[in-house]
């Protein structure tokens, strides 16, 4: 995903064990978390009423899905799969794709969280209170009870699941939306790919046989197709001025990033232009010309870095071009120079101003309702065509709590360094407490 839309939990590094700490350090970490949760008003435990409700909504799953099928689009025969980090615990987005004579058709299926969590539930009230999932190294504070994400809202292979599908028909020439359709569906994922498995599948199509129970599924062909579509969408975004701070992202990440961006954009275009309704739009103001100049001068002065002369007129394209040519040792410095001048993105009920970093006139979130309040609210608006009375307050709440979550993460990582731990290693490998 983009910097703005990144999946917060990193994948486990294969072949390395957890970071070992003693009981004394473990106590220090627990005390620090408790201190930070109090400082930022982050609730670590779910109220009993919320947990009871979640447990009730996750019983008789298949019976409930069977009763819903006649009211939804039945997409269970369509080749569908998820792609996530190796240590992901829930799989809330899946994709399907077809190439036709004059168009591509891309389906992005999102777990239908609002079927289980709606404004009449205690889980909804708790989601508003939390506003997002908070990801700390080796410690996660969920927005919704984990049992939802691990059962009914997890698009696991070979089981029927309720979904909210964004069906996009894309012109082959310019990849623009010919039609956008958003509807409730029932899907059946064929495979759960890790990022490394997706990479292997692109290089070795025959490896699909080891990943599937149903050998008739054309997973290798579909993965190759969606990779070429995602690569074309990625290059088009860059050409149109979208800021890309990570120029060396692998193919599997690019597939998921571009498909989710395309779906998010489609939903908010439909809400704004198709229906003319308010929603939780993601607005990212642009830096002032002076701030951009400051960043570009700082980048230009880095050893071994030169901004191509032809790109200075558009700072985003200048950064993109520089990142592609700069020595790897300077990538972090270039990214930091840009991030320092970037205003915070925020949620608003009007898309005025657009999303500067992505260079999208209208943008919002839809693809992660299990971990972001904005997506949960937008699912509800799409489904009911009705806007909560307190939408402005909900936008402010989501913006403020995201800021708190990011600051909490920064302070916790700083504390890990102070006690001699590498936050990246802890994040990727986890922690094991060993007896002294």
Secondary structure, DSSP 8 states (H G I E B T S, - for coil): --STT--SS----TT---EEEEHHHHHHHHHHHHHHHHHTT---S--HHHHHHHHHHTSSHHHHHHHHGGGSEE-TTS--EEEE-TT-S---EEEEEEE-SSEEEEEEEEE-GGGT--TTSHHHHHHHHH-B-EEETTEEE-SS-HHHHTTTT---BTSEEEEEEEEEEEETTT--EEEEEEEEEEEEB-EEEEHHHHHHHHH-GGGGGGT-S-TT--HHHHHHHHHHHHHHHHHHHHHTT---S-TT--HHHHHHHHHHHHHHHHHHHIIIIII-----EEEB----HHHHHHHHHHHHTSTT----GGGTTSHHHHHHHHHHHS-GGGHHHHHHHHHHH----EEESS-TT-BTTTTBSS-B--S-TTTBHHHHHHHHHHHHS---TTHHHHHHHHHHHHHHHHHHHHHHHHHHHHTT--HHHHHHH-EEEE--
